[in-house]
């Protein structure tokens, strides 16, 4: 039987029994502070009406049934021998907590994922007894969510001695879960994620993390990006910031450009889009670009068309264009990479010495 409940007035504090009756429609409740539920009968119901909780809901006896779903950034607690029963679309933000004696879930459990200084952030859910009536598990990562291979997210702590009854819809033991960005988890209902060591927790283990693609600009003031490989100076490379990538989160010490670490870094808006970019400088002689240039010359000579032994074939340019890769980590451990084209070249005596070396090796 579906009941229609009246929308309660928004108050700083609500206290009373749970079995509210009424003839209106709207939210089951909107709670900003303390809601102390002391039902006068078992089975207090807010059937099919949503809720919005940013405070604390304390169930002191009986059942609290919230079958219409809702959002909580606050706290639900249940005393001994009480039950929290969630249905509909239950959205839990990273600040939410659910500490129940008995926890029953159907409908959809939507967990919002974020990252903080200590790693992944998500709702803290624990209960002595857990029953899952095939709810759909939805993971909603924020733009700042970062995961690492092998990370374990204990999304449900079963503090009792018995195994969880039921499972999430379509997710058997060991089933994969894939986020929209390609991050993959493996689910277990038998994990150990808390101090009880009972092995009955629901844990998501990261089995794959994608590499975020970023834009870079070699020598931002140049269109062709020429690099003289005997130059004893530096190569400036800009990592371009965007709405989805903040360069302030780059771990500069982790960045590699053509095998070299940066010797200097500075924030600057090099493309004039109003978003800060990170300009890094790399010593030319620290890179592996000379080796890349040698390989490019040898490959070009092999397909040059004229078999001139000991010299570059006619038509093979001493300027070789190639994509150069930059890789790095964010401060939270996420991986990123990006590439840009560069024009590698030598001239004069350094070029003649390199060609003689390649000829001696039989590479041209």
N, C-alpha and C positions, 0 to 999 in steps of 0.2 A: 504494500500500500504506500503510495507516495503522499507525503504530507507537505503542505505549504507552510513555511515558517515566516514569521514577520522579521523584517530587518531591524536588528537592535540598534538603538541609538549609539553613536560613537562616543565612548566615554574613556576617561583616563584609567578607570578601574571598574571592572564588572565582577560582582560576586553574587553567587546564588546557585540554584539548582540548574541542571542541564536540560531538563525536559521542557524547554520552552514551547509554548503553543501559540498559534496565531493564524491569521487569515491572509496576511500579505505575502509578497514575494520579495526576493532580494538575497542578500548575503545571510548566511547562518549567523556570522558575527564578524565584527571587525575589532580586533584587539590590539591596543598599543602598549598595554602595561600588564597587569595581573588579571587572569581569569581563573578563578578557583572553582572547579567543577565538583560539586558534592551532590550527585544525583540522589533523589529520593526513591528512585526505582532503577533496577537494572535495565540497561538498554536505552539510555538517553540518546535521542536521534536528532540529527539535523539533516534529514534525508534530502539529497539532491540539490542542496543549496551550497554555494561555494563560501569560502572564508578567506580572510586576510589577517594573518597573525604576525605581528612584529614584536610582541611582548612575550608573556609566559602563560601558558595554559596548563594548569595542574589538575589532573583527574585524581580525586581522592577516594572514589569508590565507584563500582559498577563499570559500565561501558560508556565510551564516547564514540559515537558513530558519525563520521563525516564522509558521506557517500557522494557528495557533489563535487569533491575536489576543492582546490584552493591553493593559495601561496603562503608559505611561511618563511620569514627570515628570522623568526624568533624561536621560542622553545615550547615543546610539548613534553610534559612529564606525567608519568602514571605511577601511583603508589602500588603497594603490594596487592595482588589479586584484582587489579583493574585491567582494562583492555582499551587500547586505541585501535579503532577500525577506520582505515582510510580507503575511500573509493574515488571514482572520477579521476580527474587529472590533478595529481598532487605535485606541486612544484616546490622544491626545497632549494633555497639559495645557499651559498657556501657558509653563511653565518648560522644557519638553522641547526637546531638539535632536536632529536626525538629520543627520550629516555623512558621507555615503556616497560611495564611488567609483561603484558601480553600485547603483541603487535600483529595486526592483521591487515593485509594490503591487497587490494584489487584495483582494477582500472589501469592507471598509468602512474608510474613513479618517475618524475622528471628531475634529475639531479643536475644542477648548474655547477660547472667546473671552472675553477680559477686557479691562479698561481700566486704564491706569496714568497716571502724570504725563506721559508722552510719547505717549499715545494708545493705540491698540489693542495688546493683548498676545495672542500665540498662538505655537504651536510654530515653531521655526526649522528649516526643512527645506532641505537643499541637497545636490546630487549632481552628479557629472560626467556621468552617463548615467541617464536616467529612462525606465522603461517602466511604463505604466499598463494593467493588464488589466481595464479597465472597473470599477474600484472605485466604490462609492457614496461620495459626499462628503457628510458630515454636519457641520453647524456648530452648536455648542452654546454659546450666549452665556450668561454669568453675568448676574445681576441688575444688576451694575454696568457691564456692557458698554455703551459709547456709541460710535456712529459718526456721521460727518459726511458730508454730500453731497460726493462727489468723493474721499473717502478711498480709498487703494489699499492693499490687504492682499496682500503677496507671500507666498503660502502655500507656494510651492515654487520655490526658486532653482535653476535649471538652469545650473550653472557650466561645462558643456561646450559645445562648438561646434555640436552637433547638436540638432535639435528634439526635443521630447519625443515618444516613441512611445506611441500610444494616447491615451485620454481618460477622464475620469470618466463613469460610467454616466449616460446621458441628458443630458449637458452638452456641447453642441457649442461651438465658438468663438462668443462673444457671448451664450450662453444666460443667462437670468435665474435667480437663486437668491433665495428669499424666506425670511426668518426668521419665527419664530412671532409676533414683535411687528410684522411688516409691513416691516421693513428689507429693502431689495432690493439685490442685488449683480448685476454682470455679470461673467462669467468670460472670461478670455483665456488662451490657451496661448502667446501670442506677445508677452507684455509684457516690459518692461525694468524689473526691480526691484532690480538689483544693479549693482555697479561694472563687471561684465564687458560690459555693453551689448550682449549677444548677442540679446536679444529673444526668448528661449525660456523665460521664466519663467511660472509660473501665477499670475495676479494677479486678485483680486476687487476691482472698483471699485464703491463705493457709489453707487447711482443714485436711491435714495429713502430718506428717514429719517422715521419717524412722529413725531408730537408726543405726548409723554406727557401724559396727562390727570391733573391734580392737583385736590384739593379746596381751596377757599378759603372763608373766612368773613369777610364784610364786617362791621365793627363787632361783634366776637365777643360782646359783652355785650347785643346787641339781637336781637330776633326779626324785626322788620320792616325793619331797616337804613335808617332815615330819614336823608336827606342834604339839609340846607338849603343850597342852592347859593350863597347869599351869605355863608355862613360863612367866616370868615377863618382857621379852625383847620385841623385835620388829620383825615383819614379813616383809622382803623386797619383793616388788612386782614391776616388770618392765612393763611399757606400751611400747610396741615395736613400734618404728617409721617405716614408710614405705613410698613408693612413693605417696600413696594416703592419708596418715595421718601423719601430722607433730606434734610431741609431744610438740613443742614450743607453740602450740595453746591451750594446755590443761589448763583449769581453775583448778588449783590444789585444791583450796578450795571447789570445787564442787565434787571432787572424793570421792566415798565411796567404801570400800572393806569390805565385810561382815559386813556392817553397821558402819564401823569405818572411821573417817577422818584421813588423813595422818598427821604425825607430822614432817616429813622431806622429802625433795625432792631434786633430783640432776639429771643432764643430764649425760648420760654415754652410750657408745655403748656396751651393754652387750652381743650381739650375733655376733659382729665382722663383720657386713654387711656394715659398713661405714655410716650408718644412725643413728643419735642420738636417744637414747631411754630415757625414763623418769623413774627413779627409785624412788619409794615412800616407806616410812616406816610407818607401822601401829603397834600400841601397841596391843599385843595379847589380853590383858584383855579388850581392847575397842571393840573387835569384838563380833559378835554373834555366833562364831564357837563352843563354848561350848554347847549352846542350840542345834545347828545343830548336834553335836556329840551325845547328849542325844537322839534326835529323831532317828538318824541312828542306835544306839544300840537297842532301843526299837523295831524299824521296823525289824532289823535283827533277833532279838530274837523271834519275832512273827512268822517268817517263818523258824526258825532254825531246826524244825523237832522233837526235843525232848522237852517235856513239863516239864521243871524243874522250879517249882515255886520259885520265890525269888532269882534266879540266872540266869546268862546267859546260854542259851542252849549250849550243847557241839558243838563245831565247829564254834561258833560265835566269831569272832575276836574282840579284843579290839582296833585294828587299823581299822579305817573306811575311805575308799576313797570316796571323793565327789568332785564335781565341785563347785568352789567358784567364785562368780560373782563380777566384778568391774564395776561401772558405773560412768559417769561424763559428764560434759559439756565442750565444747570448749569456748574460750574467746568470740567467736561470737555467742554463744548460741546453737550450734549444740549438739545433744545427741550422746553418744557413750557407748558401753559396750563390755566386753570381759570376758572370763572365763578360768580357768586352774584347773587341778586336784590337790588336796592336800590330804595328809595322816594324818588324825586327830587321836590323841591317848592320853590316860592317862595311868599312871602306879602307882603301889604302893598304898599308903594311899589315894591319891586323887581319884584313880579308885575305891577303895573299898567304899569310901564315896558316890561316885556317884551311884554305883550299889545298895547300901542300900537305897538311896533316890528313885531310880527307882522302887525297890521292894516295898517300903512303899506306892508308888503311884499305885501299881498294874500293872506297865508297863513291868515288866519282871517276 
